[in-house]
Amino acid sequence: MKITVFCGANNGKSESYIKNATELGEWIADNNYTLVYGGGKIGLMGVIADTVLENKGEVIGIMPQFLVDREISHTGITEFIIVDDMSVRKDKLVDLGDAFVALPGGPGTLEEISQVISWVRVGKKDAPCIIMNVNGYYDFLEQYFDKMVEEGFLTKKDRERTLFTDSIAEMQEFIVIYINRKEKK
C-alpha cells in the first residue's frame, strides 16, 4: 500500500509534531508500506522521509523542478520524480496514493488534503483520508467539517470518510475498515 502524506516543510513549534511524524514514518516502514510525499528534505517532510528510510522502508518523492533548483529536495530517497509544476505534483501524489494522511502544515498541506477529500466525495478517488490532529492543530477544521454537515453542505456519510485523530492506532483501524468495506463492494 502506498500512503501519501501531506505535511509542512517546517517542523512547527511543538516537538509533538516531530514525534507524530516519526511515529507515522515508523508505522509506514513497519507495515511494509511505501511513503509517497512531496520530496523535501526539510521540516516534517524530511522527518517522515528519513524515518521511513532509517527503518528500511521505501520512499517516493515528487517535486517540481523549481523546488529542486532551490536545493530542498531529498537526495537519499528510493525514487525521486521531477515534474513541471505544483499541479502536476499534486495529481501524481493523488494518483499514487492508496490512503492519504495530512500532518500539520500550512496552506499547501490544507489544499492538498482538501482536494483529495473533495475527490473522494465526488467519486474520482476512493481512499481513506486522515487528518492527524496533533496537539489540537486541526480542531477548528474538524469543527468546520461538522458545521458543513449541520448546515447541509456535506452529508454525514461523506463526513465519515475523513478521520480526525492524533492516534496512529486509530488511523490504522480506520484504514483497515475503509479498505475492507471498499473490497466488499
C-alpha positions in Angstrom: 0.0 0.0 0.0 1.2 3.5 -0.8 0.5 6.1 1.9 0.5 9.7 0.6 1.5 12.1 3.3 0.9 15.8 3.1 2.9 17.9 5.6 4.8 21.0 6.3 8.3 22.0 5.1 8.7 23.3 8.6 8.8 21.4 12.0 6.3 23.7 13.8 6.8 25.0 17.3 5.9 21.8 19.2 8.0 18.7 19.5 4.8 16.7 19.3 4.6 17.4 15.5 8.1 15.8 15.0 7.2 12.9 17.3 4.0 12.2 15.4 5.8 12.4 12.0 8.4 10.0 13.3 5.7 7.5 14.6 3.9 7.7 11.3 7.1 7.0 9.4 7.9 4.0 11.7 4.4 2.7 11.1 4.7 3.0 7.3 8.0 1.1 7.3 7.0 -1.5 9.9 3.9 -2.4 7.7 6.0 -2.6 4.5 4.0 0.3 3.0 5.6 3.0 0.8 5.7 6.6 1.7 4.6 9.0 -1.1 5.3 12.6 -0.3 6.4 16.0 -1.7 10.1 15.1 -1.9 11.5 17.6 0.6 14.4 17.1 3.0 13.3 19.8 5.4 10.6 20.2 8.0 8.2 17.4 8.7 8.7 16.2 5.2 12.3 15.4 5.9 11.5 13.9 9.3 9.0 11.4 7.9 11.1 10.5 4.9 14.2 10.0 7.0 12.3 7.9 9.5 10.9 5.6 6.8 14.4 5.2 5.2 16.0 4.6 8.6 13.5 1.8 9.2 14.3 0.2 5.8 11.1 1.4 4.1 10.6 2.8 0.6 10.0 6.5 -0.2 8.8 8.1 -3.3 9.2 11.9 -3.6 7.6 14.1 -6.1 8.8 17.7 -6.7 8.6 20.4 -9.3 11.9 21.4 -10.9 11.7 25.0 -9.5 11.8 23.5 -5.9 14.6 21.1 -6.9 16.6 24.2 -8.1 16.2 25.7 -4.6 18.0 22.7 -3.2 15.3 21.5 -0.9 14.9 18.0 -2.4 15.7 14.9 -0.6 18.5 13.1 -2.5 18.6 9.8 -0.5 15.1 8.5 -1.2 14.1 5.4 -3.1 12.5 7.1 -6.1 12.5 10.8 -6.9 10.1 12.1 -9.6 10.6 15.6 -11.0 7.5 17.2 -12.5 6.8 20.5 -14.3 4.7 22.3 -11.7 2.8 22.1 -8.4 -0.5 21.0 -10.1 1.2 18.0 -11.8 2.9 17.2 -8.5 -0.4 17.2 -6.7 -2.0 15.0 -9.3 0.8 12.5 -9.1 0.7 12.4 -5.3 -3.0 11.6 -5.5 -2.6 9.1 -8.4 0.0 7.0 -6.5 -1.8 7.0 -3.1 -4.0 4.3 -1.6 -4.6 6.2 1.6 -4.0 9.9 2.5 -2.7 11.5 5.7 -2.3 15.1 6.5 0.2 16.1 9.2 0.3 19.6 10.5 1.4 22.1 7.8 0.5 25.3 6.1 -1.9 26.3 3.3 -0.3 23.8 0.8 -1.0 20.9 3.1 -4.6 22.1 3.6 -5.1 22.5 -0.1 -3.7 19.0 -0.9 -5.8 17.1 1.6 -8.9 19.2 0.8 -8.6 18.2 -2.8 -8.4 14.5 -2.0 -11.4 14.8 0.3 -13.3 16.5 -2.4 -12.3 13.9 -5.0 -13.4 11.1 -2.7 -16.7 12.8 -2.2 -17.4 13.0 -5.9 -16.1 9.6 -6.7 -12.9 10.5 -8.5 -10.8 8.7 -5.9 -11.9 6.1 -3.3 -9.5 6.2 -0.5 -9.4 6.9 3.3 -8.4 10.4 4.3 -6.9 11.0 7.7 -6.1 14.4 9.3 -3.6 13.9 12.1 -4.9 16.4 14.7 -1.7 16.5 16.7 -1.7 19.0 19.6 -5.2 20.1 18.6 -3.8 21.7 15.4 -6.8 20.8 13.3 -9.5 21.3 15.9 -11.1 24.3 14.1 -11.0 22.4 10.8 -12.8 19.4 12.4 -15.4 21.8 13.8 -15.8 23.3 10.3 -16.4 19.9 8.7 -19.1 19.2 11.4 -20.6 22.5 10.7 -20.8 21.6 7.0 -22.9 18.6 7.9 -25.0 20.6 10.4 -25.8 23.2 7.7 -26.5 20.7 4.9 -23.4 21.2 2.8 -21.8 17.8 3.5 -23.6 14.5 4.1 -22.9 12.6 7.3 -21.8 9.7 5.1 -19.3 11.8 3.3 -18.1 13.3 6.6 -17.4 9.9 7.9 -14.9 9.2 5.1 -12.5 11.6 6.8 -10.9 10.8 10.2 -9.5 13.5 12.5 -7.2 11.8 15.1 -3.9 12.0 16.8 -3.6 8.3 17.2 -1.7 6.0 14.8 -3.6 3.0 16.1 -7.0 4.7 15.4 -5.7 5.8 11.9 -4.7 2.2 11.2 -8.1 0.8 12.2 -9.8 3.4 10.0 -7.7 2.5 7.0 -8.4 -1.3 7.5 -12.1 -0.8 7.9 -12.2 1.5 4.9 -10.3 -0.8 2.6 -12.3 -3.9 3.7 -15.6 -2.1 3.1 -14.3 -1.0 -0.3 -13.3 -4.5 -1.3 -16.7 -5.9 -0.4 -18.4 -3.6 -2.9 
